[in-house]
């Protein structure tokens, strides 16, 4: 074939490939539309409208001439429809109402998803309870950068019978991912934002003191909050209790290294040995930590004594509290925010830095917690001075008793913590 004949053939092939690429990109742009009905609160009629608009935008490349205009129009159209769908998913985000036997919202209940201003930044909370006059309980999620807004709603629905439960997406997490400049976020910012939130809750619900529950990183933030502002809290409950971050992670690292050696996993041994013991201060901290922390979680998940966890990640990603943009930020918080904040935690050791707290303290500990070794929590408990202190063991849990034994967790909060501290 002569060069003159080859050129048109190559041009047609190249143009066909370009059309194929444009079509594939348009399909990718439309994928978020398929997530709307099952993972967001966008009304079905609006979703159908978006879906039809997406199909129309896809079809532009087949009838709009010349072909390059069709491709461009299809790409632009599908991108525009998807952007509008994302905005709609954010606008319609909500927390489901608390309903009675008739399926209607329970009189006197509260179920609200709200934006609040904390020290000049816009952050998000959910508020849920069967009786808005009940004591207020603020739940602090793990992380830093994590959000339990939806997963805790599923696992701890029993708390709503006795408390007004407030879930706070802390700055740099979930719905509050963009609330502050994440590159400059500090531990003190968390404490002061938490303080501002508590003051608002006290005023709104006309309660002098509130209950505080923290899990994992939230348990550390909780200790710092009650230490600085004890007059605001009726009691503190820590679960997956963090005590001394450097020692904690070094124990986890050694545990993971030993597991790798026992199973003859030379690649993992080499990887862990090369990165060395924590603490880490570089930008790869999340991946360095995951190298050993995933081992601890896999070990706990394989333990038959631990209740199988609900799929809390899917609970969050499929929850109506989060729009499509929020769902992406659910992951980004665990990566971006943790990278900035975690190096600030290495020097924390509550055994010496918070050995006295002026509120009743309860530790809800999973018997098989490897991620936050219970020996550290026990050591802290032994030196802690508090008006009342108590360890409650959860015999079928690892790091997350609130998820693995959610019903019992809520029951103990109501029948022990609430009863003992309301006197």
C-alpha positions as CSV (number, residue, x, y, z in Angstrom):
1,X,0.0,0.0,0.0
2,X,1.4,3.4,-1.0
3,X,1.9,6.2,1.5
4,X,-0.9,8.1,-0.1
5,X,-3.3,5.3,0.6
6,X,-2.0,4.6,4.1
7,X,-2.6,8.1,5.3
8,X,-6.5,8.1,5.0
9,X,-6.6,4.7,6.6
10,X,-4.5,5.7,9.6
11,X,-6.5,8.9,9.9
12,X,-9.7,7.0,10.1
13,X,-8.3,4.6,12.7
14,X,-7.0,7.4,14.7
15,X,-10.3,9.2,14.6
16,X,-12.2,6.0,15.5
17,X,-9.9,5.6,18.5
18,X,-10.5,9.2,19.5
19,X,-14.3,8.7,19.3
20,X,-14.0,5.5,21.4
21,X,-12.0,7.4,24.0
22,X,-14.5,10.2,24.1
23,X,-17.3,7.8,24.5
24,X,-15.6,6.0,27.3
25,X,-14.9,9.3,29.1
26,X,-18.5,10.3,28.7
27,X,-19.5,7.0,30.3
28,X,-17.1,7.5,33.2
29,X,-18.6,11.0,33.7
30,X,-22.0,9.4,33.9
31,X,-21.1,6.7,36.5
32,X,-21.9,9.0,39.5
33,X,-25.5,9.2,38.2
34,X,-25.9,5.4,38.9
35,X,-24.9,6.0,42.5
36,X,-27.7,8.6,43.2
37,X,-30.7,6.3,44.0
38,X,-28.9,3.9,46.4
39,X,-26.3,6.1,48.1
40,X,-27.9,9.6,48.3
41,X,-31.1,11.3,49.4
42,X,-31.8,12.7,45.9
43,X,-35.5,12.2,45.1
44,X,-36.2,9.5,42.6
45,X,-37.9,11.8,40.1
46,X,-34.9,14.1,40.1
47,X,-32.6,11.1,39.7
48,X,-34.6,9.9,36.7
49,X,-34.3,13.4,35.2
50,X,-30.6,13.4,35.6
51,X,-30.3,9.9,34.1
52,X,-32.3,10.9,31.1
53,X,-30.2,14.0,30.7
54,X,-27.1,11.9,30.9
55,X,-28.3,9.6,28.2
56,X,-29.1,12.5,26.0
57,X,-25.7,14.0,26.5
58,X,-24.1,10.6,25.7
59,X,-26.1,10.4,22.4
60,X,-24.9,13.8,21.2
61,X,-21.7,12.3,19.7
62,X,-23.9,10.2,17.3
63,X,-26.0,12.9,15.8
64,X,-24.2,16.2,16.2
65,X,-22.1,16.9,13.2
66,X,-19.2,17.4,12.5
67,X,-18.0,14.5,14.6
68,X,-15.5,16.5,16.6
69,X,-18.3,18.8,17.7
70,X,-20.3,15.7,18.7
71,X,-17.5,14.3,20.8
72,X,-16.9,17.7,22.5
73,X,-20.6,18.2,23.1
74,X,-21.1,14.8,24.6
75,X,-18.1,15.2,26.9
76,X,-19.2,18.7,28.0
77,X,-22.9,17.6,28.4
78,X,-22.2,14.5,30.5
79,X,-19.7,16.4,32.7
80,X,-22.3,19.2,33.3
81,X,-25.1,16.7,34.1
82,X,-22.8,14.9,36.6
83,X,-21.7,18.1,38.2
84,X,-25.3,19.1,38.7
85,X,-26.1,15.6,40.1
86,X,-23.2,16.0,42.6
87,X,-24.5,19.4,43.7
88,X,-28.0,17.9,44.1
89,X,-26.6,15.1,46.2
90,X,-25.0,17.6,48.5
91,X,-28.1,19.7,48.8
92,X,-30.4,16.8,49.6
93,X,-28.2,15.2,52.2
94,X,-30.1,14.4,55.3
95,X,-30.3,12.1,58.3
96,X,-33.3,9.8,58.3
97,X,-36.2,10.8,60.7
98,X,-36.8,8.8,63.8
99,X,-40.2,7.1,63.3
100,X,-42.8,5.5,65.4
101,X,-44.7,2.3,64.7
102,X,-46.9,4.1,62.2
103,X,-43.8,5.1,60.1
104,X,-44.3,8.8,60.9
105,X,-41.7,11.0,62.7
106,X,-41.9,10.3,66.4
107,X,-43.4,13.3,68.3
108,X,-40.8,15.0,70.4
109,X,-37.9,13.4,68.5
110,X,-35.1,15.2,66.7
111,X,-33.2,14.1,63.6
112,X,-31.3,16.9,62.0
113,X,-28.2,17.3,59.8
114,X,-26.8,20.8,60.3
115,X,-24.0,23.1,59.5
116,X,-22.6,25.0,62.6
117,X,-20.0,27.7,62.9
118,X,-17.1,26.8,65.1
119,X,-14.4,29.4,65.6
120,X,-15.1,30.9,62.3
121,X,-15.3,27.7,60.2
122,X,-18.4,25.9,58.9
123,X,-18.6,22.3,60.1
124,X,-21.3,19.6,60.1
125,X,-23.1,17.7,62.8
126,X,-26.0,15.3,63.0
127,X,-28.4,15.4,66.0
128,X,-30.6,12.4,66.7
129,X,-32.8,11.4,69.6
130,X,-36.2,10.0,70.4
131,X,-36.8,12.8,72.9
132,X,-35.1,16.1,72.4
133,X,-35.3,16.7,76.2
134,X,-32.9,13.8,76.9
135,X,-29.3,14.3,78.0
136,X,-27.0,15.3,75.2
137,X,-24.2,12.9,74.2
138,X,-21.4,14.1,71.8
139,X,-19.7,11.2,70.0
140,X,-16.1,11.8,68.8
141,X,-15.1,9.7,65.8
142,X,-11.7,8.1,65.2
143,X,-9.0,9.2,62.8
144,X,-7.8,12.0,62.8
145,X,-9.8,12.6,59.6
146,X,-12.3,9.8,60.2
147,X,-16.1,10.0,60.3
148,X,-18.6,7.7,62.0
149,X,-21.7,9.8,61.3
150,X,-23.6,7.1,59.6
151,X,-21.9,3.9,60.8
152,X,-22.5,4.9,64.5
153,X,-26.1,5.7,63.7
154,X,-26.5,2.1,62.6
155,X,-24.5,0.5,65.3
156,X,-25.6,2.7,68.2
157,X,-29.2,3.4,67.5
158,X,-30.0,2.2,71.0
159,X,-28.3,5.4,72.3
160,X,-31.1,7.4,70.7
161,X,-33.6,6.0,73.2
162,X,-31.9,7.7,76.2
163,X,-29.7,10.5,74.7
164,X,-29.7,13.2,72.1
165,X,-26.8,11.9,70.1
166,X,-24.6,14.4,68.3
167,X,-22.2,13.2,65.7
168,X,-19.5,15.7,64.7
169,X,-17.6,15.6,61.5
170,X,-14.4,17.1,62.8
171,X,-12.4,19.6,60.6
172,X,-10.7,17.7,57.8
173,X,-13.2,14.8,57.8
174,X,-16.3,13.8,55.9
175,X,-18.7,16.7,55.4
176,X,-16.2,19.0,57.2
177,X,-13.3,18.1,55.0
178,X,-12.9,21.6,53.6
179,X,-13.8,23.4,56.9
180,X,-10.2,24.6,57.6
181,X,-6.8,24.7,55.9
182,X,-5.8,21.1,56.5
183,X,-2.1,21.8,56.0
184,X,-2.2,24.0,59.1
185,X,-4.6,22.1,61.3
186,X,-3.5,21.4,64.9
187,X,-4.6,19.3,67.8
188,X,-5.4,22.5,69.7
189,X,-7.8,23.4,66.9
190,X,-9.7,20.2,67.5
191,X,-9.9,20.9,71.2
192,X,-11.1,24.5,70.7
193,X,-13.6,23.6,68.0
194,X,-14.9,20.8,70.3
195,X,-15.2,23.3,73.1
196,X,-17.2,25.7,70.9
197,X,-19.5,22.9,69.8
198,X,-20.2,21.9,73.4
199,X,-21.0,25.5,74.4
200,X,-23.5,25.6,71.5
201,X,-25.1,22.3,72.5
202,X,-25.4,23.4,76.1
203,X,-27.2,26.6,75.2
204,X,-29.4,25.0,72.6
205,X,-30.6,22.1,74.8
206,X,-30.5,24.0,78.0
207,X,-28.2,21.5,79.7
208,X,-25.4,22.5,82.1
209,X,-23.3,19.4,81.2
210,X,-23.2,16.9,78.4
211,X,-21.9,13.3,78.0
212,X,-18.8,12.7,75.9
213,X,-17.9,9.4,74.1
214,X,-14.7,9.1,72.1
215,X,-13.5,6.2,70.0
216,X,-9.8,5.6,69.0
217,X,-8.4,9.1,68.1
218,X,-11.7,10.5,69.5
219,X,-10.9,8.9,72.8
220,X,-7.7,10.9,72.9
221,X,-9.5,14.1,71.9
222,X,-12.0,13.4,74.6
223,X,-9.4,13.1,77.3
224,X,-8.0,16.5,76.2
225,X,-11.4,18.1,76.2
226,X,-12.4,17.0,79.6
227,X,-9.0,17.8,81.0
228,X,-9.2,21.4,79.7
229,X,-13.0,22.0,80.3
230,X,-14.1,19.5,83.0
231,X,-17.0,21.8,84.1
232,X,-18.8,21.1,80.8
233,X,-19.0,17.3,81.0
234,X,-21.1,14.9,83.1
235,X,-18.9,11.9,82.2
236,X,-16.4,10.7,79.7
237,X,-16.4,7.3,78.0
238,X,-13.4,6.2,76.0
239,X,-13.4,3.1,73.8
240,X,-10.5,1.8,71.7
241,X,-8.8,4.1,74.2
242,X,-5.6,5.7,73.0
243,X,-3.0,6.5,75.7
244,X,0.6,6.9,74.4
245,X,0.8,7.1,70.7
246,X,4.4,6.3,70.1
247,X,4.4,3.3,72.4
248,X,1.1,2.2,71.1
249,X,2.3,2.1,67.5
250,X,5.6,0.5,68.4
251,X,3.7,-2.3,70.0
252,X,1.6,-2.7,66.9
253,X,4.7,-2.6,64.7
254,X,6.4,-5.3,66.7
255,X,3.2,-7.4,66.7
256,X,2.9,-7.2,62.9
257,X,6.6,-8.0,62.4
258,X,6.3,-11.1,64.5
259,X,3.2,-12.2,62.7
260,X,5.0,-11.8,59.3
261,X,8.0,-13.8,60.6
262,X,5.8,-16.6,61.9
263,X,4.1,-17.1,58.5
264,X,7.3,-16.7,56.6
265,X,6.3,-13.6,54.8
266,X,9.7,-12.3,53.8
267,X,8.4,-9.5,51.7
268,X,6.4,-8.1,54.6
269,X,9.4,-8.6,57.0
270,X,11.6,-6.7,54.6
271,X,9.1,-3.9,54.1
272,X,8.6,-3.4,57.9
273,X,12.3,-3.6,58.7
274,X,13.1,-1.1,56.0
275,X,10.7,1.5,57.3
276,X,11.7,0.9,60.9
277,X,10.0,1.6,64.2
278,X,7.6,4.5,64.4
279,X,7.3,7.4,65.0
280,X,7.3,8.7,61.4
281,X,7.2,12.3,60.3
282,X,7.3,12.1,56.5
283,X,4.4,12.4,54.0
284,X,4.1,8.7,53.7
285,X,3.0,8.2,57.3
286,X,-0.4,6.8,56.4
287,X,1.1,4.1,54.2
288,X,3.8,3.3,56.7
289,X,1.3,3.0,59.5
290,X,-1.0,0.9,57.3
291,X,1.8,-1.6,56.8
292,X,1.5,-2.7,60.4
293,X,-2.0,-1.6,61.4
294,X,-3.7,-3.6,58.6
295,X,-1.9,-6.6,60.1
296,X,-3.5,-5.9,63.5
297,X,-6.9,-5.5,62.0
298,X,-6.6,-8.6,59.9
299,X,-5.6,-10.5,63.1
300,X,-8.6,-9.2,65.0
301,X,-11.0,-9.9,62.1
302,X,-9.8,-13.5,62.0
303,X,-10.4,-14.0,65.8
304,X,-13.6,-16.1,66.2
305,X,-14.2,-14.6,69.6
306,X,-14.8,-11.2,68.1
307,X,-18.2,-10.4,66.7
308,X,-18.1,-9.9,63.0
309,X,-18.3,-6.2,62.4
310,X,-21.0,-4.6,60.3
311,X,-19.6,-3.2,57.1
312,X,-19.2,0.3,58.6
313,X,-17.4,1.6,55.6
314,X,-20.3,0.8,53.3
315,X,-22.7,2.2,55.9
316,X,-21.0,5.5,55.6
317,X,-20.6,5.4,51.8
318,X,-24.2,4.5,51.2
319,X,-25.6,6.8,53.8
320,X,-27.9,9.8,52.9
321,X,-25.9,12.0,55.3
322,X,-23.2,12.2,52.6
323,X,-23.5,13.6,49.1
324,X,-21.3,12.3,46.4
325,X,-18.6,14.9,47.1
326,X,-18.7,14.0,50.8
327,X,-18.2,10.3,50.0
328,X,-15.0,11.1,48.2
329,X,-13.9,13.2,51.2
330,X,-14.6,10.4,53.5
331,X,-11.5,8.7,52.1
332,X,-9.5,11.9,51.6
333,X,-9.8,12.8,55.3
334,X,-8.2,9.5,56.3
335,X,-5.3,10.2,54.0
336,X,-4.8,14.0,53.9
337,X,-5.8,14.9,57.5
338,X,-4.1,12.0,59.2
339,X,-0.8,12.9,57.4
340,X,-0.9,16.4,58.9
341,X,-2.2,15.6,62.4
342,X,-0.8,12.3,63.4
343,X,2.8,13.5,63.7
344,X,1.6,15.9,66.3
345,X,0.4,13.0,68.5
346,X,3.6,11.1,68.9
347,X,4.6,12.9,72.1
348,X,1.2,12.3,73.9
349,X,1.3,10.1,76.9
350,X,-1.8,10.5,79.2
351,X,-0.2,8.4,82.0
352,X,1.9,11.5,82.8
353,X,0.1,14.3,80.9
354,X,-3.5,13.6,82.1
355,X,-3.1,11.6,85.3
356,X,-5.9,13.6,86.9
357,X,-9.4,14.3,85.4
358,X,-12.2,16.0,87.2
359,X,-15.0,14.0,85.6
360,X,-16.2,10.4,86.0
361,X,-14.3,8.2,83.5
362,X,-15.4,4.9,81.9
363,X,-13.2,2.9,79.6
364,X,-15.2,0.5,77.4
365,X,-12.4,-1.9,76.3
366,X,-12.5,-4.7,73.7
367,X,-11.0,-7.8,75.3
368,X,-9.0,-8.5,72.1
369,X,-8.0,-5.0,71.1
370,X,-4.6,-5.2,69.4
371,X,-4.8,-1.9,67.6
372,X,-4.9,0.0,70.9
373,X,-3.2,-2.5,73.3
374,X,-5.4,-2.8,76.4
375,X,-2.3,-3.0,78.6
376,X,-1.7,0.7,78.0
377,X,-5.3,1.6,78.9
378,X,-5.0,-0.5,82.1
379,X,-1.7,1.2,83.0
380,X,-3.4,4.6,82.5
381,X,-6.4,3.5,84.5
382,X,-4.2,2.5,87.4
383,X,-2.6,5.9,87.7
384,X,-5.6,8.0,86.8
385,X,-7.2,10.1,89.5
386,X,-10.9,10.8,88.9
387,X,-14.2,11.2,90.9
388,X,-15.1,7.8,89.5
389,X,-13.3,5.5,87.2
390,X,-14.3,2.1,85.8
391,X,-13.3,-0.4,83.1
392,X,-16.1,-2.2,81.3
393,X,-14.9,-5.1,79.3
394,X,-16.5,-6.2,76.0
395,X,-15.7,-9.8,75.6
396,X,-16.5,-10.1,71.9
397,X,-14.7,-7.0,70.7
398,X,-11.4,-5.8,69.3
399,X,-10.7,-2.2,68.7
400,X,-14.4,-1.1,68.1
401,X,-16.8,-2.3,70.8
402,X,-19.2,0.4,69.7
403,X,-19.6,-1.4,66.4
404,X,-19.0,-5.1,67.3
405,X,-21.3,-5.0,70.4
406,X,-23.3,-1.9,69.7
407,X,-26.5,-3.0,71.5
408,X,-24.6,-3.8,74.7
409,X,-22.5,-0.6,74.4
410,X,-25.7,1.5,74.3
411,X,-27.3,-0.5,77.1
412,X,-24.3,0.0,79.4
413,X,-24.2,3.7,78.6
414,X,-27.9,4.0,79.6
415,X,-28.0,1.6,82.6
416,X,-24.6,2.4,84.1
417,X,-23.1,5.6,82.9
418,X,-26.3,7.6,82.7
419,X,-27.8,6.2,85.9
420,X,-24.6,6.6,88.0
421,X,-23.9,10.2,86.8
422,X,-27.4,11.6,86.9
423,X,-27.5,11.4,90.7
